[in-house]
Amino acid sequence: MHIYNLRRQKPVMVSMPTNPSRVVVTDGFHITQPIELRYRQQTTYFDVVCAIDNDVLVGGLIFMLMFFAMGATSGVFVLQLFSMLPVIYILFLYYIKRKAFIQIRPA
């Protein structure tokens, strides 16, 4: 078993002695299920990504601000409750669906 530190925008060269190989990615709290990698080329590239990317965060922030502003100006409490949905969704992904939080995708 080998541990490699991932740096942002820096590739990590990993030699795989067997084809197929099994890879597990973790950040200390989240851990992916073992993924069996089958590859045909000498060099294959993969991206390690998070389920909550920048677009999801920006969309959730806009959703929260929009519904909170509508609820605060209209006095409708249900709209203020809807503004909490992005936070609940992010917490659900972070704590409940821990195995899907970090993902390995072909580059």
TADAWO-V341824 format. One record per pair of residues at least 4 apart in sequence whose C-alpha atoms are under 8 Angstrom apart, sorted by the first residue. I is the first residue (numbers start at 1). J is the second residue. If there is no record, write none. Layout:
<<I/J> <I/J>>
//
This chain:
<<4/12> <6/10> <6/11> <6/12> <7/11> <16/21> <17/21> <19/37> <19/38> <19/39> <20/36> <20/37> <20/38> <20/39> <21/36> <21/37> <21/38> <22/34> <22/35> <22/36> <22/37> <23/34> <23/35> <23/36> <23/37> <24/31> <24/32> <24/33> <24/34> <24/35> <25/31> <25/32> <25/102> <25/103> <25/104> <26/30> <26/31> <26/32> <26/102> <27/31> <30/98> <30/99> <30/101> <30/102> <31/98> <31/99> <31/102> <32/98> <32/99> <32/100> <32/101> <32/102> <32/103> <33/99> <39/44> <45/106> <45/107> <46/104> <46/105> <46/106> <46/107> <47/104> <47/105> <47/106> <47/107> <48/102> <48/103> <48/104> <48/105> <49/53> <49/102> <49/103> <49/104> <49/105> <50/101> <50/102> <50/103> <51/93> <51/100> <51/101> <51/102> <51/103> <52/56> <52/57> <52/90> <52/101> <53/57> <54/58> <55/59> <56/60> <57/61> <58/62> <59/63> <60/64> <60/86> <60/87> <61/65> <61/86> <62/66> <63/67> <63/83> <63/86> <64/68> <64/82> <64/83> <64/84> <64/85> <64/86> <65/69> <65/83> <66/70> <66/83> <67/71> <67/79> <67/80> <67/82> <67/83> <68/72> <68/79> <68/80> <68/82> <68/83> <69/73> <69/80> <70/74> <70/76> <70/79> <70/80> <71/75> <71/76> <71/77> <71/78> <71/79> <71/80> <72/76> <72/77> <72/80> <76/80> <77/81> <78/82> <79/83> <80/84> <81/85> <84/88> <85/89> <86/90> <87/91> <88/92> <89/93> <90/94> <91/95> <91/96> <92/96> <92/97> <93/97> <93/98> <93/100> <93/101> <94/98> <94/101> <97/101> <98/102>>
//
